[in-house]
Amino acid sequence: MTLHSGPKLAVGGVVWRGGEVLLIRRGKEPWMGQWSIPGGKVDFGETLETALAREIREETGVEAALKGFVGAFESITAHGHYVMIDYACEWLSGEPVAADDALDAAFFPFAKAMEKVGWDETRNVISLSKSLITP
């Protein structure tokens, strides 16, 4: 068993463009190859909002505006202990292009996004974020 130094802080963004949700296919563990929302670790000295904008941009090339806090969640696996702070975001510009540690990136209609995502907690985050976005 690998010893870990403690929980790592991460951010995630449910980016909405109309009725579509931005997803990435993960290129690293945990959940390599699975569809999820863009996000990642917060660097030392970085605010949550700055980290979120950076991660979305690095993984997808998309610029997004933070619209509201969705929730905080934990993931404890053999790959580590993560505390994830998730936000609802609204698309501002850019077409998704997979980069950084994402294998793929695309917008999907809400129902299709819910089918693609395998983790219940991420599906909950996507559902909860819907009420924070102006129709």
OpenMM code with the backbone's topology and positions (N, CA, C; nanometers):
from openmm import Vec3, app, unit

residues = "MET THR LEU HIS SER GLY PRO LYS LEU ALA VAL GLY GLY VAL VAL TRP ARG GLY GLY GLU VAL LEU LEU ILE ARG ARG GLY LYS GLU PRO TRP MET GLY GLN TRP SER ILE PRO GLY GLY LYS VAL ASP PHE GLY GLU THR LEU GLU THR ALA LEU ALA ARG GLU ILE ARG GLU GLU THR GLY VAL GLU ALA ALA LEU LYS GLY PHE VAL GLY ALA PHE GLU SER ILE THR ALA HIS GLY HIS TYR VAL MET ILE ASP TYR ALA CYS GLU TRP LEU SER GLY GLU PRO VAL ALA ALA ASP ASP ALA LEU ASP ALA ALA PHE PHE PRO PHE ALA LYS ALA MET GLU LYS VAL GLY TRP ASP GLU THR ARG ASN VAL ILE SER LEU SER LYS SER LEU ILE THR PRO".split()
positions = [
    Vec3(0.0839, -0.1183, 0.0000),
    Vec3(0.0000, 0.0000, 0.0000),
    Vec3(0.0886, 0.1250, 0.0000),
    Vec3(0.0520, 0.2210, -0.0825),
    Vec3(0.1247, 0.3465, -0.0917),
    Vec3(0.0762, 0.4420, 0.0159),
    Vec3(0.1692, 0.5070, 0.0836),
    Vec3(0.1325, 0.6079, 0.1814),
    Vec3(0.1132, 0.7414, 0.1102),
    Vec3(0.0108, 0.8136, 0.1497),
    Vec3(-0.0182, 0.9437, 0.0903),
    Vec3(0.0001, 1.0510, 0.1962),
    Vec3(0.0400, 1.1694, 0.1549),
    Vec3(0.0681, 1.2768, 0.2492),
    Vec3(-0.0580, 1.3408, 0.3060),
    Vec3(-0.1703, 1.3170, 0.2494),
    Vec3(-0.2952, 1.3757, 0.2967),
    Vec3(-0.3831, 1.4126, 0.1792),
    Vec3(-0.5011, 1.4629, 0.2065),
    Vec3(-0.5936, 1.4974, 0.0976),
    Vec3(-0.5369, 1.6062, 0.0073),
    Vec3(-0.5678, 1.5960, -0.1201),
    Vec3(-0.5314, 1.6975, -0.2181),
    Vec3(-0.6580, 1.7745, -0.2549),
    Vec3(-0.6446, 1.9041, -0.2707),
    Vec3(-0.7573, 1.9893, -0.3062),
    Vec3(-0.7683, 1.9985, -0.4574),
    Vec3(-0.8893, 1.9791, -0.5079),
    Vec3(-0.9144, 1.9861, -0.6516),
    Vec3(-1.0432, 2.0644, -0.6775),
    Vec3(-1.0542, 2.1177, -0.7974),
    Vec3(-1.1743, 2.1882, -0.8399),
    Vec3(-1.2280, 2.1230, -0.9664),
    Vec3(-1.3581, 2.1358, -0.9873),
    Vec3(-1.4221, 2.0854, -1.1078),
    Vec3(-1.5276, 2.1837, -1.1534),
    Vec3(-1.5480, 2.1898, -1.2840),
    Vec3(-1.6476, 2.2826, -1.3377),
    Vec3(-1.7447, 2.2150, -1.4318),
    Vec3(-1.8732, 2.2352, -1.4049),
    Vec3(-1.9774, 2.1919, -1.4980),
    Vec3(-2.0027, 2.3126, -1.5879),
    Vec3(-1.9461, 2.3063, -1.7085),
    Vec3(-1.9548, 2.4178, -1.8023),
    Vec3(-2.0757, 2.3944, -1.8937),
    Vec3(-2.1678, 2.4901, -1.8885),
    Vec3(-2.2900, 2.4834, -1.9685),
    Vec3(-2.2804, 2.5767, -2.0884),
    Vec3(-2.3242, 2.5273, -2.2034),
    Vec3(-2.3410, 2.6096, -2.3241),
    Vec3(-2.4823, 2.5810, -2.3720),
    Vec3(-2.5738, 2.6688, -2.3318),
    Vec3(-2.7149, 2.6401, -2.3569),
    Vec3(-2.7530, 2.5167, -2.2767),
    Vec3(-2.8083, 2.4160, -2.3430),
    Vec3(-2.8467, 2.2915, -2.2760),
    Vec3(-2.7401, 2.1837, -2.2817),
    Vec3(-2.6186, 2.2223, -2.3233),
    Vec3(-2.5096, 2.1253, -2.3362),
    Vec3(-2.4100, 2.1387, -2.2218),
    Vec3(-2.3470, 2.0255, -2.1885),
    Vec3(-2.2488, 2.0182, -2.0804),
    Vec3(-2.1136, 1.9777, -2.1394),
    Vec3(-2.0082, 2.0459, -2.0969),
    Vec3(-1.8720, 2.0148, -2.1411),
    Vec3(-1.8173, 1.8980, -2.0600),
    Vec3(-1.7735, 1.7933, -2.1291),
    Vec3(-1.7113, 1.6781, -2.0642),
    Vec3(-1.5733, 1.6541, -2.1232),
    Vec3(-1.4880, 1.5932, -2.0408),
    Vec3(-1.3576, 1.5472, -2.0879),
    Vec3(-1.3476, 1.3971, -2.0612),
    Vec3(-1.2715, 1.3301, -2.1448),
    Vec3(-1.2395, 1.1889, -2.1178),
    Vec3(-1.1014, 1.1884, -2.0555),
    Vec3(-1.0952, 1.1349, -1.9339),
    Vec3(-0.9741, 1.1438, -1.8518),
    Vec3(-0.8590, 1.0625, -1.9108),
    Vec3(-0.7408, 1.1252, -1.9092),
    Vec3(-0.6209, 1.0602, -1.9608),
    Vec3(-0.5311, 1.0056, -1.8518),
    Vec3(-0.5696, 1.0261, -1.7258),
    Vec3(-0.4900, 0.9784, -1.6114),
    Vec3(-0.5811, 0.9168, -1.5065),
    Vec3(-0.5204, 0.8367, -1.4215),
    Vec3(-0.5925, 0.7847, -1.3061),
    Vec3(-0.6109, 0.8982, -1.2056),
    Vec3(-0.7108, 0.8962, -1.1239),
    Vec3(-0.8152, 0.7944, -1.1199),
    Vec3(-0.9157, 0.8108, -1.2349),
    Vec3(-0.9816, 0.7046, -1.2674),
    Vec3(-1.0873, 0.6980, -1.3686),
    Vec3(-1.0369, 0.7261, -1.5095),
    Vec3(-0.9162, 0.6819, -1.5406),
    Vec3(-0.8608, 0.7004, -1.6743),
    Vec3(-0.9558, 0.6412, -1.7791),
    Vec3(-0.9781, 0.7175, -1.8864),
    Vec3(-1.0634, 0.6739, -1.9956),
    Vec3(-1.2104, 0.7033, -1.9755),
    Vec3(-1.2492, 0.7454, -1.8565),
    Vec3(-1.3899, 0.7743, -1.8288),
    Vec3(-1.4210, 0.9216, -1.8523),
    Vec3(-1.5463, 0.9490, -1.8853),
    Vec3(-1.5923, 1.0856, -1.9068),
    Vec3(-1.6219, 1.1509, -1.7731),
    Vec3(-1.5858, 1.2782, -1.7623),
    Vec3(-1.6073, 1.3540, -1.6399),
    Vec3(-1.6130, 1.5030, -1.6739),
    Vec3(-1.6270, 1.5847, -1.5715),
    Vec3(-1.6212, 1.7294, -1.5908),
    Vec3(-1.4748, 1.7733, -1.5851),
    Vec3(-1.4391, 1.8823, -1.6520),
    Vec3(-1.3007, 1.9284, -1.6443),
    Vec3(-1.2660, 1.9794, -1.5046),
    Vec3(-1.1404, 1.9623, -1.4686),
    Vec3(-1.0942, 2.0110, -1.3392),
    Vec3(-0.9614, 1.9486, -1.3035),
    Vec3(-0.9147, 1.9813, -1.1836),
    Vec3(-0.7872, 1.9263, -1.1394),
    Vec3(-0.7408, 1.9906, -1.0104),
    Vec3(-0.6152, 1.9635, -0.9787),
    Vec3(-0.5575, 2.0082, -0.8512),
    Vec3(-0.5386, 2.1592, -0.8465),
    Vec3(-0.5544, 2.2118, -0.7253),
    Vec3(-0.5295, 2.3525, -0.6983),
    Vec3(-0.3823, 2.3664, -0.6604),
    Vec3(-0.3114, 2.4560, -0.7278),
    Vec3(-0.1705, 2.4803, -0.6977),
    Vec3(-0.1567, 2.5698, -0.5752),
    Vec3(-0.0447, 2.5568, -0.5055),
    Vec3(-0.0169, 2.6405, -0.3895),
    Vec3(-0.0259, 2.7876, -0.4286),
    Vec3(-0.0979, 2.8664, -0.3492),
    Vec3(-0.1114, 3.0090, -0.3730),
    Vec3(-0.2179, 3.0469, -0.4741),
    Vec3(-0.2847, 2.9498, -0.5310),
    Vec3(-0.3853, 2.9742, -0.6338),
    Vec3(-0.5240, 2.9760, -0.5694),
    Vec3(-0.6083, 3.0700, -0.6082),
    Vec3(-0.7458, 3.0698, -0.5583),
    Vec3(-0.8238, 2.9584, -0.6288),
    Vec3(-0.9344, 2.9181, -0.5693),
    Vec3(-1.0176, 2.8141, -0.6294),
    Vec3(-1.0667, 2.8577, -0.7669),
    Vec3(-1.1112, 2.9824, -0.7782),
    Vec3(-1.1631, 3.0326, -0.9054),
    Vec3(-1.0543, 3.0369, -1.0124),
    Vec3(-0.9350, 3.0803, -0.9765),
    Vec3(-0.8237, 3.0847, -1.0718),
    Vec3(-0.7851, 2.9439, -1.1158),
    Vec3(-0.7810, 2.8510, -1.0208),
    Vec3(-0.7476, 2.7118, -1.0526),
    Vec3(-0.8511, 2.6521, -1.1472),
    Vec3(-0.9779, 2.6808, -1.1215),
    Vec3(-1.0845, 2.6266, -1.2055),
    Vec3(-1.0731, 2.6789, -1.3485),
    Vec3(-1.0565, 2.8090, -1.3644),
    Vec3(-1.0432, 2.8664, -1.4992),
    Vec3(-0.9220, 2.8072, -1.5706),
    Vec3(-0.8101, 2.7931, -1.4995),
    Vec3(-0.6880, 2.7366, -1.5580),
    Vec3(-0.7105, 2.5927, -1.6031),
    Vec3(-0.7697, 2.5107, -1.5161),
    Vec3(-0.7913, 2.3694, -1.5492),
    Vec3(-0.8845, 2.3526, -1.6687),
    Vec3(-0.9924, 2.4297, -1.6732),
    Vec3(-1.0847, 2.4201, -1.7871),
    Vec3(-1.0118, 2.4594, -1.9152),
    Vec3(-0.9366, 2.5689, -1.9099),
    Vec3(-0.8615, 2.6161, -2.0271),
    Vec3(-0.7556, 2.5147, -2.0696),
    Vec3(-0.6782, 2.4616, -1.9721),
    Vec3(-0.5707, 2.3667, -2.0053),
    Vec3(-0.6248, 2.2373, -2.0652),
    Vec3(-0.7354, 2.1881, -2.0139),
    Vec3(-0.7880, 2.0591, -2.0603),
    Vec3(-0.8712, 2.0693, -2.1868),
    Vec3(-0.9339, 2.1867, -2.2115),
    Vec3(-1.0298, 2.1946, -2.3218),
    Vec3(-1.0124, 2.3129, -2.4156),
    Vec3(-0.9382, 2.4151, -2.3755),
    Vec3(-0.9271, 2.5367, -2.4557),
    Vec3(-1.0469, 2.6292, -2.4423),
    Vec3(-1.1429, 2.5940, -2.3588),
    Vec3(-1.2654, 2.6720, -2.3400),
    Vec3(-1.2465, 2.7741, -2.2285),
    Vec3(-1.3039, 2.8932, -2.2484),
    Vec3(-1.3093, 2.9958, -2.1437),
    Vec3(-1.4501, 2.9925, -2.0855),
    Vec3(-1.4592, 2.9962, -1.9520),
    Vec3(-1.5889, 2.9869, -1.8853),
    Vec3(-1.5950, 3.0816, -1.7672),
    Vec3(-1.7160, 3.1259, -1.7349),
    Vec3(-1.7396, 3.2130, -1.6202),
    Vec3(-1.8015, 3.1315, -1.5069),
    Vec3(-1.7467, 3.1457, -1.3892),
    Vec3(-1.7995, 3.0766, -1.2718),
    Vec3(-1.9340, 3.1391, -1.2353),
    Vec3(-2.0351, 3.0549, -1.2135),
    Vec3(-2.1695, 3.1034, -1.1828),
    Vec3(-2.2147, 3.0698, -1.0413),
    Vec3(-2.1585, 2.9663, -0.9816),
    Vec3(-2.2004, 2.9333, -0.8461),
    Vec3(-2.1407, 2.8041, -0.7951),
    Vec3(-2.1381, 2.7944, -0.6636),
    Vec3(-2.0869, 2.6761, -0.5934),
    Vec3(-2.1904, 2.5647, -0.5991),
    Vec3(-2.1482, 2.4454, -0.6372),
    Vec3(-2.2381, 2.3300, -0.6417),
    Vec3(-2.2220, 2.2451, -0.5169),
    Vec3(-2.0981, 2.2127, -0.4795),
    Vec3(-2.0781, 2.1305, -0.3610),
    Vec3(-1.9340, 2.0873, -0.3452),
    Vec3(-1.9080, 2.0250, -0.2315),
    Vec3(-1.7758, 1.9690, -0.2016),
    Vec3(-1.7921, 1.8202, -0.1831),
    Vec3(-1.7018, 1.7434, -0.2425),
    Vec3(-1.7123, 1.5983, -0.2421),
    Vec3(-1.5750, 1.5369, -0.2182),
    Vec3(-1.5731, 1.4137, -0.1708),
    Vec3(-1.4472, 1.3435, -0.1481),
    Vec3(-1.4388, 1.2194, -0.2351),
    Vec3(-1.3179, 1.1873, -0.2714),
    Vec3(-1.2877, 1.0626, -0.3410),
    Vec3(-1.1642, 1.0037, -0.2738),
    Vec3(-1.1791, 0.8831, -0.2226),
    Vec3(-1.0665, 0.8143, -0.1594),
    Vec3(-1.0489, 0.6813, -0.2323),
    Vec3(-0.9377, 0.6714, -0.3062),
    Vec3(-0.9086, 0.5502, -0.3826),
    Vec3(-0.7620, 0.5139, -0.3603),
    Vec3(-0.7191, 0.4088, -0.4249),
    Vec3(-0.5778, 0.3694, -0.4191),
    Vec3(-0.4887, 0.4772, -0.4800),
    Vec3(-0.5474, 0.5668, -0.5613),
    Vec3(-0.4709, 0.6725, -0.6270),
    Vec3(-0.4591, 0.7978, -0.5411),
    Vec3(-0.5292, 0.8021, -0.4286),
    Vec3(-0.5182, 0.9174, -0.3400),
    Vec3(-0.6504, 0.9594, -0.2804),
    Vec3(-0.6424, 1.0598, -0.1970),
    Vec3(-0.7571, 1.1185, -0.1290),
    Vec3(-0.7729, 1.2600, -0.1822),
    Vec3(-0.8843, 1.2868, -0.2467),
    Vec3(-0.9101, 1.4173, -0.3058),
    Vec3(-1.0348, 1.4791, -0.2448),
    Vec3(-1.0275, 1.6069, -0.2164),
    Vec3(-1.1435, 1.6869, -0.1792),
    Vec3(-1.1702, 1.7757, -0.2997),
    Vec3(-1.2873, 1.7583, -0.3595),
    Vec3(-1.3210, 1.8289, -0.4828),
    Vec3(-1.4271, 1.9345, -0.4558),
    Vec3(-1.3978, 2.0552, -0.4982),
    Vec3(-1.4906, 2.1669, -0.4875),
    Vec3(-1.5428, 2.1915, -0.6293),
    Vec3(-1.6729, 2.1718, -0.6490),
    Vec3(-1.7300, 2.1799, -0.7833),
    Vec3(-1.8194, 2.3021, -0.7998),
    Vec3(-1.8130, 2.3587, -0.9200),
    Vec3(-1.8836, 2.4820, -0.9520),
    Vec3(-1.9618, 2.4677, -1.0818),
    Vec3(-2.0694, 2.5463, -1.0927),
    Vec3(-2.1413, 2.5625, -1.2185),
    Vec3(-2.0753, 2.6773, -1.2931),
    Vec3(-2.0559, 2.6586, -1.4226),
    Vec3(-1.9914, 2.7601, -1.5059),
    Vec3(-2.0711, 2.7779, -1.6340),
    Vec3(-2.0534, 2.8940, -1.6958),
    Vec3(-2.1174, 2.9215, -1.8228),
    Vec3(-2.0100, 2.9439, -1.9285),
    Vec3(-2.0264, 2.8801, -2.0424),
    Vec3(-1.9335, 2.8923, -2.1542),
    Vec3(-1.9261, 3.0369, -2.1997),
    Vec3(-1.8044, 3.0841, -2.2236),
    Vec3(-1.7833, 3.2188, -2.2773),
    Vec3(-1.7325, 3.2142, -2.4205),
    Vec3(-1.6311, 3.1268, -2.4456),
    Vec3(-1.5730, 3.1197, -2.5796),
    Vec3(-1.4897, 2.9934, -2.5946),
    Vec3(-1.4587, 2.9628, -2.7194),
    Vec3(-1.3719, 2.8497, -2.7508),
    Vec3(-1.4486, 2.7224, -2.7806),
    Vec3(-1.3930, 2.6451, -2.8705),
    Vec3(-1.4468, 2.5117, -2.9005),
    Vec3(-1.3585, 2.4088, -2.8311),
    Vec3(-1.4175, 2.3068, -2.7703),
    Vec3(-1.3373, 2.2103, -2.6954),
    Vec3(-1.2376, 2.1334, -2.7813),
    Vec3(-1.1149, 2.1324, -2.7329),
    Vec3(-1.0062, 2.0553, -2.7925),
    Vec3(-0.9332, 1.9891, -2.6762),
    Vec3(-0.9225, 1.8581, -2.6799),
    Vec3(-0.8561, 1.7860, -2.5706),
    Vec3(-0.7095, 1.8257, -2.5627),
    Vec3(-0.6663, 1.8561, -2.4408),
    Vec3(-0.5263, 1.8924, -2.4173),
    Vec3(-0.4899, 1.8538, -2.2747),
    Vec3(-0.3656, 1.8823, -2.2352),
    Vec3(-0.3153, 1.8512, -2.1022),
    Vec3(-0.3376, 1.7029, -2.0745),
    Vec3(-0.4158, 1.6672, -1.9719),
    Vec3(-0.4356, 1.5257, -1.9403),
    Vec3(-0.5728, 1.4740, -1.9835),
    Vec3(-0.6383, 1.5421, -2.0780),
    Vec3(-0.7665, 1.4958, -2.1317),
    Vec3(-0.7437, 1.4253, -2.2651),
    Vec3(-0.8083, 1.3112, -2.2835),
    Vec3(-0.7993, 1.2361, -2.4097),
    Vec3(-0.8980, 1.2874, -2.5132),
    Vec3(-1.0078, 1.3471, -2.4657),
    Vec3(-1.1120, 1.3978, -2.5534),
    Vec3(-1.1874, 1.5055, -2.4767),
    Vec3(-1.2519, 1.5948, -2.5482),
    Vec3(-1.3322, 1.7005, -2.4872),
    Vec3(-1.4422, 1.7388, -2.5847),
    Vec3(-1.5654, 1.7515, -2.5329),
    Vec3(-1.6778, 1.7859, -2.6190),
    Vec3(-1.7962, 1.8310, -2.5345),
    Vec3(-1.8844, 1.9083, -2.5984),
    Vec3(-2.0120, 1.9419, -2.5373),
    Vec3(-2.1127, 1.8346, -2.5744),
    Vec3(-2.1967, 1.7966, -2.4783),
    Vec3(-2.3015, 1.6976, -2.5001),
    Vec3(-2.4331, 1.7502, -2.4453),
    Vec3(-2.5452, 1.7181, -2.5122),
    Vec3(-2.6743, 1.7522, -2.4539),
    Vec3(-2.6837, 1.6901, -2.3131),
    Vec3(-2.7561, 1.7557, -2.2240),
    Vec3(-2.7648, 1.7141, -2.0843),
    Vec3(-2.7874, 1.5631, -2.0689),
    Vec3(-2.8894, 1.5075, -2.1349),
    Vec3(-2.9219, 1.3644, -2.1189),
    Vec3(-2.8052, 1.2758, -2.1631),
    Vec3(-2.7392, 1.3114, -2.2734),
    Vec3(-2.6255, 1.2326, -2.3229),
    Vec3(-2.5073, 1.2436, -2.2262),
    Vec3(-2.4847, 1.3626, -2.1709),
    Vec3(-2.3771, 1.3812, -2.0732),
    Vec3(-2.4009, 1.2924, -1.9518),
    Vec3(-2.5250, 1.2849, -1.9069),
    Vec3(-2.5582, 1.2024, -1.7899),
    Vec3(-2.5327, 1.0539, -1.8193),
    Vec3(-2.5546, 1.0112, -1.9434),
    Vec3(-2.5281, 0.8722, -1.9825),
    Vec3(-2.3778, 0.8441, -1.9876),
    Vec3(-2.2998, 0.9402, -2.0356),
    Vec3(-2.1567, 0.9191, -2.0547),
    Vec3(-2.0790, 0.9126, -1.9235),
    Vec3(-2.1223, 0.9904, -1.8245),
    Vec3(-2.0515, 0.9973, -1.6964),
    Vec3(-2.0830, 0.8726, -1.6141),
    Vec3(-1.9780, 0.8063, -1.5650),
    Vec3(-1.9959, 0.6810, -1.4924),
    Vec3(-2.0078, 0.6931, -1.3415),
    Vec3(-1.9649, 0.8058, -1.2851),
    Vec3(-1.9635, 0.8182, -1.1394),
    Vec3(-2.0884, 0.8912, -1.0932),
    Vec3(-2.1639, 0.8305, -1.0007),
    Vec3(-2.2882, 0.8900, -0.9511),
    Vec3(-2.2673, 1.0303, -0.8967),
    Vec3(-2.1570, 1.0521, -0.8250),
    Vec3(-2.1313, 1.1836, -0.7648),
    Vec3(-2.1184, 1.2907, -0.8729),
    Vec3(-2.0552, 1.2585, -0.9841),
    Vec3(-2.0417, 1.3560, -1.0929),
    Vec3(-2.1768, 1.3815, -1.1580),
    Vec3(-2.2572, 1.2781, -1.1748),
    Vec3(-2.3930, 1.2982, -1.2286),
    Vec3(-2.4731, 1.3898, -1.1356),
    Vec3(-2.4585, 1.3718, -1.0039),
    Vec3(-2.5271, 1.4589, -0.9077),
    Vec3(-2.4824, 1.6038, -0.9233),
    Vec3(-2.3517, 1.6239, -0.9391),
    Vec3(-2.2970, 1.7588, -0.9558),
    Vec3(-2.3555, 1.8235, -1.0813),
    Vec3(-2.3603, 1.7499, -1.1902),
    Vec3(-2.4155, 1.8032, -1.3154),
    Vec3(-2.5625, 1.8417, -1.2945),
    Vec3(-2.6390, 1.7545, -1.2327),
    Vec3(-2.7816, 1.7830, -1.2073),
    Vec3(-2.7999, 1.9047, -1.1187),
    Vec3(-2.7240, 1.9112, -1.0111),
    Vec3(-2.7350, 2.0230, -0.9169),
    Vec3(-2.6942, 2.1553, -0.9810),
    Vec3(-2.5984, 2.1509, -1.0717),
    Vec3(-2.5479, 2.2745, -1.1340),
    Vec3(-2.6503, 2.3386, -1.2262),
    Vec3(-2.7417, 2.2583, -1.2777),
    Vec3(-2.8390, 2.3058, -1.3752),
    Vec3(-2.9203, 2.4252, -1.3224),
    Vec3(-2.9528, 2.4239, -1.1947),
    Vec3(-3.0353, 2.5301, -1.1361),
    Vec3(-2.9576, 2.6618, -1.1192),
    Vec3(-2.8248, 2.6569, -1.1300),
    Vec3(-2.7425, 2.7770, -1.1128),
    Vec3(-2.7139, 2.8503, -1.2436),
    Vec3(-2.7601, 2.7918, -1.3536),
    Vec3(-2.7351, 2.8503, -1.4865),
    Vec3(-2.8631, 2.9132, -1.5387),
    Vec3(-2.8519, 3.0352, -1.5895),
    Vec3(-2.9670, 3.1052, -1.6446),
    Vec3(-3.0069, 3.0410, -1.7764),
    Vec3(-3.1362, 3.0043, -1.7899),
    Vec3(-3.1784, 2.9414, -1.9161),
    Vec3(-3.1731, 3.0359, -2.0341),
] * unit.nanometer
topology = app.Topology()
chain = topology.addChain("A")
for resn in residues:
    res = topology.addResidue(resn, chain)
    for name in ("N", "CA", "C"):
        topology.addAtom(name, app.Element.getBySymbol(name[0]), res)
